[in-house]
Amino acid sequence: MADPEDFQAKLNILSDAYAAQLPEKIEQIEQAWSQLNRSEWDEAGFQTLHRMVHSLIGSGKMFGFALLSDVARNLEEYLKELAQAKTVKSEEQNKRVQVLLRELHQVAIHRDARV
């Protein structure tokens, strides 16, 4: 039978590695959002953005970042609304996504974001 302390130590190492990658993952999400065109709907770009955000939901929970997962879920839900409308991003939508991205940054840099 595996040693619970050894298992927890390995889990902590994986969680720390995940935490170290979060700033880059969030930067990639920000870049994907900024690259979306304001003059026409970009289905492929939007789907890429959605997948990146969706992956944070699952990986956040898996590595013990429940708050990060929750904030990513809020962003994903807003993105789903935009996807259903298939409208180019407006200034209002841009501001809303920027707020949610700032929240992602905040929870990613705080170690107490883990639960």
C-alpha positions, -999 to +999 in steps of 0.1 A: +000+000+000+013+035-009+025+057+019-001+086+024+026+111+032+046+102+001+015+105-020+007+139-005+043+151-011+041+140-048+007+157-051+022+189-036+050+188-061+025+185-090+004+213-076+034+236-073+044+228-109+008+236-120+009+269-100+042+278-117+025+274-152-006+294-144+007+328-153+017+315-188-017+298-192-035+330-183-013+350-206-022+326-235-059+331-227-054+369-227-036+367-261-064+346-276-090+371-264-070+401-277-065+384-311-103+380-317-113+404-344-136+433-336-151+434-371-162+398-378-170+367-358-140+343-356-154+308-348-120+291-347-103+317-325-133+317-302-133+279-299-096+280-291-102+306-264-131+286-250-110+254-248-082+271-229-106+285-204-125+252-200-092+234-193-085+257-164-118+246-148-109+210-147-072+213-140-078+239-113-100+215-094-076+186-100-046+204-086-065+220-057-072+254-070-110+255-065-112+293-065-093+295-098-117+269-112-147+289-101-134+321-117-126+302-149-162+288-149-176+324-146-155+334-176-165+303-195-202+310-189-198+345-202-179+333-232-208+308-239-232+337-240-210+355-265-207+323-286-244+319-287-248+354-300-219+351-324-213+388-323-179+405-326-165+417-293-178+451-282-161+475-258-185+464-231-178+427-236-141+435-237-143+452-203-162+423-188-137+398-200-108+419-188-124+420-153-127+382-153-091+378-166-079+401-138-097+379-113-080+348-128-046+366-123-055+374-087-065+339-077-036+324-096-009+343-077-024+337-042-014+304-026-046+305-006-065+300-038-060+263-031-086+245-012 
